[in-house]
């Protein structure tokens, strides 16, 4: 029996890890994107009291390593009386961390958007929320798509940190296979292949989105 | 957490800093080398480098670190923990830096290269005297950005037992049974390190803008 057979025999473990990574990643990314949009929407209003807290939230998240945030949620919060399961701590950590990054990306694009069309929309009687959803957000998403794609890859890579707080993800699967059967090379090569596959699919999706943006005349980004 | 925890935290911060620093230096230089090799378009090598960059960008640091540390003995290499950590961090950051350097090379103004050729410079002299100094300036923001990503990813070396700034919090809380204070202190230290880098980046960008005109 070669080492690859051993890895093949423990494919259930790998598959479980893959599904766990994928579900955690996709749920967290969807929530993080929503959070990012909400923050940018809140910052639309120039007189809002939320400006300072939101900006400092974004800056703090950008200066903190992801693992430290997860440590805070998983090891730190119990001393404040809140006990989270590892999976939930990971999900919340991913959502807040990458939500802040999405907010920063969208905000950066928002600054470059021309003011004329927004004034025109106001003149046509758009409410702020309608204008944000129908006018600003679609343009931001098309313009920021390369940066959003990068951020998706970063988020995928950050899920691997959750193995440290005992989330049973892909890296955990590789680690436990290699610890049980002592086949580190094959187990990790298989898992790296999985990660590569996910990021290749995402890259293809972003390229497809690029073609869509090209059709809509967003070529200058 | 009492006063004796601070020296431990600072020691952890120092470990993080020196391992990241060495990896950053390796990553910038080998990134330039790989970018140049890719630009040279040597048939088989080019495809290998594309594969490496694609894989290097997609592999999580934790997974890469564990992979290197656990695989090295089965290949007959006796690898030190710190060495494995440095190798993983620099393999990762090289892939990103290579793209930054390549972008700077491809966006370099054609006029200047043609002028250099017309003046009789060999392509090596032109690269060393004309292109490289300007490429350093244009790619500096991207490189510094990559540095802060590397430091944010550096806690991954804790999985192989290096006592860096993140892992040191476990050691302190194992004694005091109070995990929150050391983690908060570590967070503050990380923010100081990365905040310093962002500040440097702002200065670099300002200089780059001034020199680009």
Interface residues (C-beta under 8 A of the other chain):
Chain A: X60 X62 X63 X64 X65 X66 X67 X68 X71 X72 X75 X76 X78 X79 X80 X153 X154 X156 X157 X158 X159 X160 X161 X163 X164 X170 X171 X174 X175 X178 X184 X185 X188 X189 X191 X192 X195 X196 X198 X199 X200
Chain B: X54 X55 X57 X58 X59 X60 X61 X62 X63 X64 X66 X67 X70 X71 X74 X75 X149 X151 X152 X153 X154 X155 X156 X158 X159 X166 X169 X170 X173 X178 X179 X180 X183 X184 X186 X187 X190 X191 X194 X195 X198
